[in-house]
Amino acid sequence: NLLRCSWSPDGSKVSCGSSDRFHYIWDTTSRRILYKLPGHNGSINDVDFHPKEPI
């Protein structure tokens, strides 16, 4: 279950936290998952992009 999503500043990516303990980042043009990031001990309740730093 996706819990919280955020758009990148340029609108090219969507980042979502999930109850499965993964952080997903999608490309909005291709609609494909770019990253499925593990490493959390529980649900990811909030996500956001840094306004200037890359992923």
C-alpha positions in Angstrom: 0.0 0.0 0.0 1.3 3.4 -1.0 1.1 5.8 1.9 2.4 9.1 0.8 3.7 10.5 -2.6 5.6 13.5 -3.7 6.3 15.0 -7.1 9.9 16.1 -8.0 10.4 19.8 -8.5 10.5 19.4 -12.3 7.6 17.0 -12.4 9.7 14.2 -14.0 9.5 11.8 -11.1 7.1 10.6 -8.4 8.4 9.3 -5.0 6.2 7.1 -2.8 6.6 5.6 0.6 4.9 2.3 1.2 3.8 0.0 4.0 6.0 -2.8 2.5 9.1 -0.9 3.8 10.2 0.2 0.3 10.6 3.6 -1.1 9.6 3.7 -4.8 10.5 6.3 -7.4 8.8 6.4 -10.8 9.6 8.2 -14.0 6.4 10.1 -15.0 7.1 9.9 -18.7 7.7 6.1 -19.0 5.6 5.2 -16.0 8.3 2.8 -14.9 9.9 2.3 -11.5 13.4 3.8 -11.5 14.3 2.8 -7.9 12.9 0.4 -5.3 14.8 1.3 -2.3 15.0 -1.0 0.7 16.4 -0.4 4.2 13.6 0.8 6.3 12.4 -1.1 9.4 8.8 -0.1 9.1 6.2 1.7 6.9 7.5 4.9 5.1 5.0 7.5 6.1 6.3 10.6 4.3 8.5 11.4 1.4 9.8 14.5 -0.4 12.4 15.6 -2.9 15.1 18.0 -2.0 14.6 21.1 -4.1 18.1 21.1 -5.6 20.0 17.9 -4.8 19.8 14.8 -7.1 18.3 11.5 -5.9 
